[in-house]
Amino acid sequence: MRWMWIDRVVELVPRQKLVAIKNVSLAEEHLHDHFAATPTRPALPIMPASLILEGMAQTAGLLVGHAGGFQENVVLAKVGNAEWSREVVPGMTIRYTANMIQYDETGSSTRGVVEARDSGSDAPFVQIGSIDIMFSHAGHAMDLKGLGQNIPSHNFVFGEAFKTLLRTSGVS
C-alpha cells in the first residue's frame, strides 16, 4: 500500500467499529488535476469519489484486520453499495465510520458512513455517503504459494505505514 487516505484513527471498538479522519488539503497533488483550470473556467479541486471510497476501504480494512489480530491478509472482495450526496473540497475533514456486520475465518462485511465538515469547524459532521464493503481473508495457513500464486506481502494493507498510523493514533 503506497497511499494512505486516512490521517488518524480516533475511535476503535474491537470487532464493532473504527472511526478515522482525513484532512483534505490543497497540498495534495491529485486535487490539482481534478479539475484543473481551463481558459474558460477556474480550477475546481474536488477529492475524487474513488479516493473517498479507498479511505473507507482502508478504515474498514483496519477494523477487520484488528479483529483478526493482523494475522491474515485482508483483501477487498466487493463494494456492494456506494452512495454520495456531495463533493469534498480542500479545507474539509472527512470522518469515516466503519461498522462490522459479519466476521468469520473466510471473510467479513462492513457498513460505512462518510461524513464531512469544514476543517477546524465546530459544526457537526454531515453525512455525505455510505458504503458497504466485503473482504476476503487470505490467512497465512492458506499457503497461497501452494496454489501456484505468489502474492507479495506489500500488496496487502497492513504494512509499516499503517502500523505507524495505528501506533501514533494510540491504537495497539
PyMOL CGO cylinders between C-alpha atoms (Angstrom):
from pymol import cmd
from pymol.cgo import CYLINDER

trace = [
    CYLINDER, 0.00, 0.00, 0.00, 1.66, 3.18, -1.13, 0.3, 1, 1, 1, 1, 1, 1,
    CYLINDER, 1.66, 3.18, -1.13, -1.01, 5.78, -0.42, 0.3, 1, 1, 1, 1, 1, 1,
    CYLINDER, -1.01, 5.78, -0.42, -2.90, 6.35, 2.76, 0.3, 1, 1, 1, 1, 1, 1,
    CYLINDER, -2.90, 6.35, 2.76, -6.27, 8.05, 2.61, 0.3, 1, 1, 1, 1, 1, 1,
    CYLINDER, -6.27, 8.05, 2.61, -6.78, 8.35, 6.36, 0.3, 1, 1, 1, 1, 1, 1,
    CYLINDER, -6.78, 8.35, 6.36, -4.74, 10.52, 8.74, 0.3, 1, 1, 1, 1, 1, 1,
    CYLINDER, -4.74, 10.52, 8.74, -5.71, 9.26, 12.15, 0.3, 1, 1, 1, 1, 1, 1,
    CYLINDER, -5.71, 9.26, 12.15, -7.78, 6.65, 13.96, 0.3, 1, 1, 1, 1, 1, 1,
    CYLINDER, -7.78, 6.65, 13.96, -9.94, 8.45, 16.54, 0.3, 1, 1, 1, 1, 1, 1,
    CYLINDER, -9.94, 8.45, 16.54, -12.00, 5.56, 17.92, 0.3, 1, 1, 1, 1, 1, 1,
    CYLINDER, -12.00, 5.56, 17.92, -11.80, 1.78, 17.95, 0.3, 1, 1, 1, 1, 1, 1,
    CYLINDER, -11.80, 1.78, 17.95, -14.32, -0.60, 19.47, 0.3, 1, 1, 1, 1, 1, 1,
    CYLINDER, -14.32, -0.60, 19.47, -12.77, -4.02, 18.65, 0.3, 1, 1, 1, 1, 1, 1,
    CYLINDER, -12.77, -4.02, 18.65, -14.85, -6.16, 16.29, 0.3, 1, 1, 1, 1, 1, 1,
    CYLINDER, -14.85, -6.16, 16.29, -17.54, -3.46, 16.18, 0.3, 1, 1, 1, 1, 1, 1,
    CYLINDER, -17.54, -3.46, 16.18, -16.46, -0.02, 14.97, 0.3, 1, 1, 1, 1, 1, 1,
    CYLINDER, -16.46, -0.02, 14.97, -13.48, 2.02, 13.80, 0.3, 1, 1, 1, 1, 1, 1,
    CYLINDER, -13.48, 2.02, 13.80, -13.60, 5.78, 13.19, 0.3, 1, 1, 1, 1, 1, 1,
    CYLINDER, -13.60, 5.78, 13.19, -10.88, 7.56, 11.21, 0.3, 1, 1, 1, 1, 1, 1,
    CYLINDER, -10.88, 7.56, 11.21, -10.40, 11.06, 9.87, 0.3, 1, 1, 1, 1, 1, 1,
    CYLINDER, -10.40, 11.06, 9.87, -8.83, 12.55, 6.76, 0.3, 1, 1, 1, 1, 1, 1,
    CYLINDER, -8.83, 12.55, 6.76, -7.99, 16.24, 6.41, 0.3, 1, 1, 1, 1, 1, 1,
    CYLINDER, -7.99, 16.24, 6.41, -8.24, 17.28, 2.77, 0.3, 1, 1, 1, 1, 1, 1,
    CYLINDER, -8.24, 17.28, 2.77, -5.62, 19.85, 1.78, 0.3, 1, 1, 1, 1, 1, 1,
    CYLINDER, -5.62, 19.85, 1.78, -4.84, 21.68, -1.42, 0.3, 1, 1, 1, 1, 1, 1,
    CYLINDER, -4.84, 21.68, -1.42, -1.29, 20.42, -0.89, 0.3, 1, 1, 1, 1, 1, 1,
    CYLINDER, -1.29, 20.42, -0.89, -2.48, 17.01, -2.16, 0.3, 1, 1, 1, 1, 1, 1,
    CYLINDER, -2.48, 17.01, -2.16, -1.26, 16.71, -5.71, 0.3, 1, 1, 1, 1, 1, 1,
    CYLINDER, -1.26, 16.71, -5.71, -4.26, 14.79, -7.08, 0.3, 1, 1, 1, 1, 1, 1,
    CYLINDER, -4.26, 14.79, -7.08, -6.51, 17.80, -6.39, 0.3, 1, 1, 1, 1, 1, 1,
    CYLINDER, -6.51, 17.80, -6.39, -4.63, 19.96, -8.90, 0.3, 1, 1, 1, 1, 1, 1,
    CYLINDER, -4.63, 19.96, -8.90, -5.79, 17.80, -11.80, 0.3, 1, 1, 1, 1, 1, 1,
    CYLINDER, -5.79, 17.80, -11.80, -9.32, 17.21, -10.57, 0.3, 1, 1, 1, 1, 1, 1,
    CYLINDER, -9.32, 17.21, -10.57, -10.47, 19.62, -12.03, 0.3, 1, 1, 1, 1, 1, 1,
    CYLINDER, -10.47, 19.62, -12.03, -7.72, 21.83, -13.41, 0.3, 1, 1, 1, 1, 1, 1,
    CYLINDER, -7.72, 21.83, -13.41, -8.38, 25.36, -14.66, 0.3, 1, 1, 1, 1, 1, 1,
    CYLINDER, -8.38, 25.36, -14.66, -9.17, 25.86, -18.31, 0.3, 1, 1, 1, 1, 1, 1,
    CYLINDER, -9.17, 25.86, -18.31, -9.15, 29.06, -20.38, 0.3, 1, 1, 1, 1, 1, 1,
    CYLINDER, -9.15, 29.06, -20.38, -12.89, 29.39, -19.72, 0.3, 1, 1, 1, 1, 1, 1,
    CYLINDER, -12.89, 29.39, -19.72, -13.22, 28.43, -16.03, 0.3, 1, 1, 1, 1, 1, 1,
    CYLINDER, -13.22, 28.43, -16.03, -11.17, 28.49, -12.82, 0.3, 1, 1, 1, 1, 1, 1,
    CYLINDER, -11.17, 28.49, -12.82, -9.83, 25.36, -11.12, 0.3, 1, 1, 1, 1, 1, 1,
    CYLINDER, -9.83, 25.36, -11.12, -12.37, 23.30, -9.20, 0.3, 1, 1, 1, 1, 1, 1,
    CYLINDER, -12.37, 23.30, -9.20, -10.42, 20.97, -6.90, 0.3, 1, 1, 1, 1, 1, 1,
    CYLINDER, -10.42, 20.97, -6.90, -12.64, 18.07, -5.78, 0.3, 1, 1, 1, 1, 1, 1,
    CYLINDER, -12.64, 18.07, -5.78, -11.47, 14.92, -4.00, 0.3, 1, 1, 1, 1, 1, 1,
    CYLINDER, -11.47, 14.92, -4.00, -12.36, 12.05, -6.34, 0.3, 1, 1, 1, 1, 1, 1,
    CYLINDER, -12.36, 12.05, -6.34, -15.10, 9.75, -5.02, 0.3, 1, 1, 1, 1, 1, 1,
    CYLINDER, -15.10, 9.75, -5.02, -12.84, 6.76, -5.76, 0.3, 1, 1, 1, 1, 1, 1,
    CYLINDER, -12.84, 6.76, -5.76, -10.30, 8.09, -3.24, 0.3, 1, 1, 1, 1, 1, 1,
    CYLINDER, -10.30, 8.09, -3.24, -13.01, 8.68, -0.64, 0.3, 1, 1, 1, 1, 1, 1,
    CYLINDER, -13.01, 8.68, -0.64, -14.08, 5.08, -1.20, 0.3, 1, 1, 1, 1, 1, 1,
    CYLINDER, -14.08, 5.08, -1.20, -10.46, 3.96, -0.76, 0.3, 1, 1, 1, 1, 1, 1,
    CYLINDER, -10.46, 3.96, -0.76, -10.32, 5.85, 2.55, 0.3, 1, 1, 1, 1, 1, 1,
    CYLINDER, -10.32, 5.85, 2.55, -13.37, 3.92, 3.74, 0.3, 1, 1, 1, 1, 1, 1,
    CYLINDER, -13.37, 3.92, 3.74, -11.86, 0.65, 2.49, 0.3, 1, 1, 1, 1, 1, 1,
    CYLINDER, -11.86, 0.65, 2.49, -8.69, 1.38, 4.48, 0.3, 1, 1, 1, 1, 1, 1,
    CYLINDER, -8.69, 1.38, 4.48, -10.76, 2.26, 7.57, 0.3, 1, 1, 1, 1, 1, 1,
    CYLINDER, -10.76, 2.26, 7.57, -12.90, -0.87, 7.30, 0.3, 1, 1, 1, 1, 1, 1,
    CYLINDER, -12.90, -0.87, 7.30, -9.84, -2.98, 6.44, 0.3, 1, 1, 1, 1, 1, 1,
    CYLINDER, -9.84, -2.98, 6.44, -8.14, -1.84, 9.64, 0.3, 1, 1, 1, 1, 1, 1,
    CYLINDER, -8.14, -1.84, 9.64, -11.25, -2.79, 11.64, 0.3, 1, 1, 1, 1, 1, 1,
    CYLINDER, -11.25, -2.79, 11.64, -11.30, -6.25, 10.03, 0.3, 1, 1, 1, 1, 1, 1,
    CYLINDER, -11.30, -6.25, 10.03, -7.54, -6.70, 10.36, 0.3, 1, 1, 1, 1, 1, 1,
    CYLINDER, -7.54, -6.70, 10.36, -7.63, -5.72, 14.03, 0.3, 1, 1, 1, 1, 1, 1,
    CYLINDER, -7.63, -5.72, 14.03, -10.42, -8.25, 14.63, 0.3, 1, 1, 1, 1, 1, 1,
    CYLINDER, -10.42, -8.25, 14.63, -8.11, -11.00, 13.34, 0.3, 1, 1, 1, 1, 1, 1,
    CYLINDER, -8.11, -11.00, 13.34, -5.06, -9.74, 15.21, 0.3, 1, 1, 1, 1, 1, 1,
    CYLINDER, -5.06, -9.74, 15.21, -3.48, -8.73, 11.87, 0.3, 1, 1, 1, 1, 1, 1,
    CYLINDER, -3.48, -8.73, 11.87, -2.66, -12.39, 11.25, 0.3, 1, 1, 1, 1, 1, 1,
    CYLINDER, -2.66, -12.39, 11.25, -4.44, -12.56, 7.87, 0.3, 1, 1, 1, 1, 1, 1,
    CYLINDER, -4.44, -12.56, 7.87, -4.20, -10.63, 4.67, 0.3, 1, 1, 1, 1, 1, 1,
    CYLINDER, -4.20, -10.63, 4.67, -7.47, -8.75, 4.25, 0.3, 1, 1, 1, 1, 1, 1,
    CYLINDER, -7.47, -8.75, 4.25, -8.48, -8.45, 0.59, 0.3, 1, 1, 1, 1, 1, 1,
    CYLINDER, -8.48, -8.45, 0.59, -11.23, -6.14, -0.63, 0.3, 1, 1, 1, 1, 1, 1,
    CYLINDER, -11.23, -6.14, -0.63, -13.68, -8.51, -2.31, 0.3, 1, 1, 1, 1, 1, 1,
    CYLINDER, -13.68, -8.51, -2.31, -16.73, -6.40, -3.14, 0.3, 1, 1, 1, 1, 1, 1,
    CYLINDER, -16.73, -6.40, -3.14, -18.17, -2.94, -2.85, 0.3, 1, 1, 1, 1, 1, 1,
    CYLINDER, -18.17, -2.94, -2.85, -21.86, -3.73, -2.53, 0.3, 1, 1, 1, 1, 1, 1,
    CYLINDER, -21.86, -3.73, -2.53, -23.18, -0.21, -2.41, 0.3, 1, 1, 1, 1, 1, 1,
    CYLINDER, -23.18, -0.21, -2.41, -21.67, 3.26, -2.55, 0.3, 1, 1, 1, 1, 1, 1,
    CYLINDER, -21.67, 3.26, -2.55, -23.73, 6.43, -2.50, 0.3, 1, 1, 1, 1, 1, 1,
    CYLINDER, -23.73, 6.43, -2.50, -22.65, 10.10, -2.37, 0.3, 1, 1, 1, 1, 1, 1,
    CYLINDER, -22.65, 10.10, -2.37, -24.66, 13.24, -1.78, 0.3, 1, 1, 1, 1, 1, 1,
    CYLINDER, -24.66, 13.24, -1.78, -21.98, 15.93, -2.22, 0.3, 1, 1, 1, 1, 1, 1,
    CYLINDER, -21.98, 15.93, -2.22, -18.36, 16.64, -3.09, 0.3, 1, 1, 1, 1, 1, 1,
    CYLINDER, -18.36, 16.64, -3.09, -15.39, 17.08, -0.77, 0.3, 1, 1, 1, 1, 1, 1,
    CYLINDER, -15.39, 17.08, -0.77, -13.09, 20.04, -1.39, 0.3, 1, 1, 1, 1, 1, 1,
    CYLINDER, -13.09, 20.04, -1.39, -9.83, 21.27, 0.17, 0.3, 1, 1, 1, 1, 1, 1,
    CYLINDER, -9.83, 21.27, 0.17, -10.31, 22.60, 3.67, 0.3, 1, 1, 1, 1, 1, 1,
    CYLINDER, -10.31, 22.60, 3.67, -12.73, 19.87, 4.68, 0.3, 1, 1, 1, 1, 1, 1,
    CYLINDER, -12.73, 19.87, 4.68, -12.30, 17.00, 7.14, 0.3, 1, 1, 1, 1, 1, 1,
    CYLINDER, -12.30, 17.00, 7.14, -13.73, 13.60, 6.27, 0.3, 1, 1, 1, 1, 1, 1,
    CYLINDER, -13.73, 13.60, 6.27, -14.81, 11.23, 9.04, 0.3, 1, 1, 1, 1, 1, 1,
    CYLINDER, -14.81, 11.23, 9.04, -15.07, 7.55, 8.14, 0.3, 1, 1, 1, 1, 1, 1,
    CYLINDER, -15.07, 7.55, 8.14, -17.05, 5.25, 10.43, 0.3, 1, 1, 1, 1, 1, 1,
    CYLINDER, -17.05, 5.25, 10.43, -16.80, 1.53, 9.64, 0.3, 1, 1, 1, 1, 1, 1,
    CYLINDER, -16.80, 1.53, 9.64, -19.13, -0.89, 11.43, 0.3, 1, 1, 1, 1, 1, 1,
    CYLINDER, -19.13, -0.89, 11.43, -18.60, -4.64, 11.42, 0.3, 1, 1, 1, 1, 1, 1,
    CYLINDER, -18.60, -4.64, 11.42, -21.66, -6.50, 10.15, 0.3, 1, 1, 1, 1, 1, 1,
    CYLINDER, -21.66, -6.50, 10.15, -20.23, -10.02, 9.89, 0.3, 1, 1, 1, 1, 1, 1,
    CYLINDER, -20.23, -10.02, 9.89, -16.86, -11.65, 10.59, 0.3, 1, 1, 1, 1, 1, 1,
    CYLINDER, -16.86, -11.65, 10.59, -15.65, -15.24, 10.24, 0.3, 1, 1, 1, 1, 1, 1,
    CYLINDER, -15.65, -15.24, 10.24, -12.47, -17.02, 9.16, 0.3, 1, 1, 1, 1, 1, 1,
    CYLINDER, -12.47, -17.02, 9.16, -13.21, -16.73, 5.43, 0.3, 1, 1, 1, 1, 1, 1,
    CYLINDER, -13.21, -16.73, 5.43, -14.44, -13.16, 5.17, 0.3, 1, 1, 1, 1, 1, 1,
    CYLINDER, -14.44, -13.16, 5.17, -16.22, -10.19, 6.64, 0.3, 1, 1, 1, 1, 1, 1,
    CYLINDER, -16.22, -10.19, 6.64, -18.65, -7.45, 5.74, 0.3, 1, 1, 1, 1, 1, 1,
    CYLINDER, -18.65, -7.45, 5.74, -18.76, -3.84, 6.88, 0.3, 1, 1, 1, 1, 1, 1,
    CYLINDER, -18.76, -3.84, 6.88, -21.09, -0.90, 6.53, 0.3, 1, 1, 1, 1, 1, 1,
    CYLINDER, -21.09, -0.90, 6.53, -19.53, 2.52, 6.38, 0.3, 1, 1, 1, 1, 1, 1,
    CYLINDER, -19.53, 2.52, 6.38, -20.71, 6.08, 6.79, 0.3, 1, 1, 1, 1, 1, 1,
    CYLINDER, -20.71, 6.08, 6.79, -18.78, 9.01, 5.32, 0.3, 1, 1, 1, 1, 1, 1,
    CYLINDER, -18.78, 9.01, 5.32, -19.25, 12.42, 6.91, 0.3, 1, 1, 1, 1, 1, 1,
    CYLINDER, -19.25, 12.42, 6.91, -17.59, 15.79, 6.27, 0.3, 1, 1, 1, 1, 1, 1,
    CYLINDER, -17.59, 15.79, 6.27, -17.29, 19.32, 7.65, 0.3, 1, 1, 1, 1, 1, 1,
    CYLINDER, -17.29, 19.32, 7.65, -15.05, 22.33, 7.18, 0.3, 1, 1, 1, 1, 1, 1,
    CYLINDER, -15.05, 22.33, 7.18, -11.67, 21.70, 8.86, 0.3, 1, 1, 1, 1, 1, 1,
    CYLINDER, -11.67, 21.70, 8.86, -11.31, 23.43, 12.20, 0.3, 1, 1, 1, 1, 1, 1,
    CYLINDER, -11.31, 23.43, 12.20, -15.04, 23.99, 12.41, 0.3, 1, 1, 1, 1, 1, 1,
    CYLINDER, -15.04, 23.99, 12.41, -17.12, 23.19, 15.47, 0.3, 1, 1, 1, 1, 1, 1,
    CYLINDER, -17.12, 23.19, 15.47, -20.08, 22.45, 13.21, 0.3, 1, 1, 1, 1, 1, 1,
    CYLINDER, -20.08, 22.45, 13.21, -21.34, 18.89, 13.34, 0.3, 1, 1, 1, 1, 1, 1,
    CYLINDER, -21.34, 18.89, 13.34, -20.24, 16.40, 10.70, 0.3, 1, 1, 1, 1, 1, 1,
    CYLINDER, -20.24, 16.40, 10.70, -22.82, 15.91, 7.95, 0.3, 1, 1, 1, 1, 1, 1,
    CYLINDER, -22.82, 15.91, 7.95, -23.30, 12.54, 6.27, 0.3, 1, 1, 1, 1, 1, 1,
    CYLINDER, -23.30, 12.54, 6.27, -22.26, 12.68, 2.62, 0.3, 1, 1, 1, 1, 1, 1,
    CYLINDER, -22.26, 12.68, 2.62, -22.13, 8.99, 1.77, 0.3, 1, 1, 1, 1, 1, 1,
    CYLINDER, -22.13, 8.99, 1.77, -22.46, 5.34, 2.71, 0.3, 1, 1, 1, 1, 1, 1,
    CYLINDER, -22.46, 5.34, 2.71, -20.52, 2.30, 1.56, 0.3, 1, 1, 1, 1, 1, 1,
    CYLINDER, -20.52, 2.30, 1.56, -20.98, -1.47, 2.08, 0.3, 1, 1, 1, 1, 1, 1,
    CYLINDER, -20.98, -1.47, 2.08, -17.72, -3.39, 1.72, 0.3, 1, 1, 1, 1, 1, 1,
    CYLINDER, -17.72, -3.39, 1.72, -16.95, -7.12, 1.86, 0.3, 1, 1, 1, 1, 1, 1,
    CYLINDER, -16.95, -7.12, 1.86, -13.48, -8.55, 2.49, 0.3, 1, 1, 1, 1, 1, 1,
    CYLINDER, -13.48, -8.55, 2.49, -11.95, -11.98, 1.94, 0.3, 1, 1, 1, 1, 1, 1,
    CYLINDER, -11.95, -11.98, 1.94, -9.40, -13.25, 4.44, 0.3, 1, 1, 1, 1, 1, 1,
    CYLINDER, -9.40, -13.25, 4.44, -6.27, -14.78, 2.96, 0.3, 1, 1, 1, 1, 1, 1,
    CYLINDER, -6.27, -14.78, 2.96, -4.75, -16.26, 6.11, 0.3, 1, 1, 1, 1, 1, 1,
    CYLINDER, -4.75, -16.26, 6.11, -1.18, -17.45, 6.40, 0.3, 1, 1, 1, 1, 1, 1,
    CYLINDER, -1.18, -17.45, 6.40, -2.44, -21.01, 6.73, 0.3, 1, 1, 1, 1, 1, 1,
    CYLINDER, -2.44, -21.01, 6.73, -3.96, -20.74, 3.26, 0.3, 1, 1, 1, 1, 1, 1,
    CYLINDER, -3.96, -20.74, 3.26, -0.50, -21.13, 1.67, 0.3, 1, 1, 1, 1, 1, 1,
    CYLINDER, -0.50, -21.13, 1.67, -1.13, -19.09, -1.45, 0.3, 1, 1, 1, 1, 1, 1,
    CYLINDER, -1.13, -19.09, -1.45, 2.22, -20.18, -2.88, 0.3, 1, 1, 1, 1, 1, 1,
    CYLINDER, 2.22, -20.18, -2.88, 0.99, -23.79, -2.76, 0.3, 1, 1, 1, 1, 1, 1,
    CYLINDER, 0.99, -23.79, -2.76, -1.89, -22.76, -5.00, 0.3, 1, 1, 1, 1, 1, 1,
    CYLINDER, -1.89, -22.76, -5.00, 0.54, -21.54, -7.62, 0.3, 1, 1, 1, 1, 1, 1,
    CYLINDER, 0.54, -21.54, -7.62, 0.13, -17.90, -6.68, 0.3, 1, 1, 1, 1, 1, 1,
    CYLINDER, 0.13, -17.90, -6.68, 2.92, -15.79, -5.31, 0.3, 1, 1, 1, 1, 1, 1,
    CYLINDER, 2.92, -15.79, -5.31, 1.29, -12.67, -3.91, 0.3, 1, 1, 1, 1, 1, 1,
    CYLINDER, 1.29, -12.67, -3.91, 3.85, -10.23, -2.44, 0.3, 1, 1, 1, 1, 1, 1,
    CYLINDER, 3.85, -10.23, -2.44, 3.05, -9.08, 1.09, 0.3, 1, 1, 1, 1, 1, 1,
    CYLINDER, 3.05, -9.08, 1.09, 3.40, -5.41, 0.03, 0.3, 1, 1, 1, 1, 1, 1,
    CYLINDER, 3.40, -5.41, 0.03, 0.13, -5.83, -1.91, 0.3, 1, 1, 1, 1, 1, 1,
    CYLINDER, 0.13, -5.83, -1.91, -1.79, -6.01, 1.36, 0.3, 1, 1, 1, 1, 1, 1,
    CYLINDER, -1.79, -6.01, 1.36, -2.95, -3.19, 3.61, 0.3, 1, 1, 1, 1, 1, 1,
    CYLINDER, -2.95, -3.19, 3.61, -1.06, -3.85, 6.81, 0.3, 1, 1, 1, 1, 1, 1,
    CYLINDER, -1.06, -3.85, 6.81, 2.41, -2.57, 6.04, 0.3, 1, 1, 1, 1, 1, 1,
    CYLINDER, 2.41, -2.57, 6.04, 4.65, -0.35, 8.13, 0.3, 1, 1, 1, 1, 1, 1,
    CYLINDER, 4.65, -0.35, 8.13, 2.76, 2.83, 7.25, 0.3, 1, 1, 1, 1, 1, 1,
    CYLINDER, 2.76, 2.83, 7.25, -0.48, 1.52, 8.75, 0.3, 1, 1, 1, 1, 1, 1,
    CYLINDER, -0.48, 1.52, 8.75, 1.33, 0.16, 11.80, 0.3, 1, 1, 1, 1, 1, 1,
    CYLINDER, 1.33, 0.16, 11.80, 2.73, 3.66, 12.32, 0.3, 1, 1, 1, 1, 1, 1,
    CYLINDER, 2.73, 3.66, 12.32, -0.72, 5.20, 11.81, 0.3, 1, 1, 1, 1, 1, 1,
    CYLINDER, -0.72, 5.20, 11.81, -2.22, 2.92, 14.46, 0.3, 1, 1, 1, 1, 1, 1,
    CYLINDER, -2.22, 2.92, 14.46, 0.65, 3.49, 16.90, 0.3, 1, 1, 1, 1, 1, 1,
    CYLINDER, 0.65, 3.49, 16.90, 0.57, 7.28, 16.55, 0.3, 1, 1, 1, 1, 1, 1,
    CYLINDER, 0.57, 7.28, 16.55, -3.23, 7.17, 16.97, 0.3, 1, 1, 1, 1, 1, 1,
    CYLINDER, -3.23, 7.17, 16.97, -2.79, 5.33, 20.27, 0.3, 1, 1, 1, 1, 1, 1,
    CYLINDER, -2.79, 5.33, 20.27, -4.16, 2.01, 19.00, 0.3, 1, 1, 1, 1, 1, 1,
    CYLINDER, -4.16, 2.01, 19.00, -2.19, -1.09, 19.91, 0.3, 1, 1, 1, 1, 1, 1,
]
cmd.load_cgo(trace, "trace")
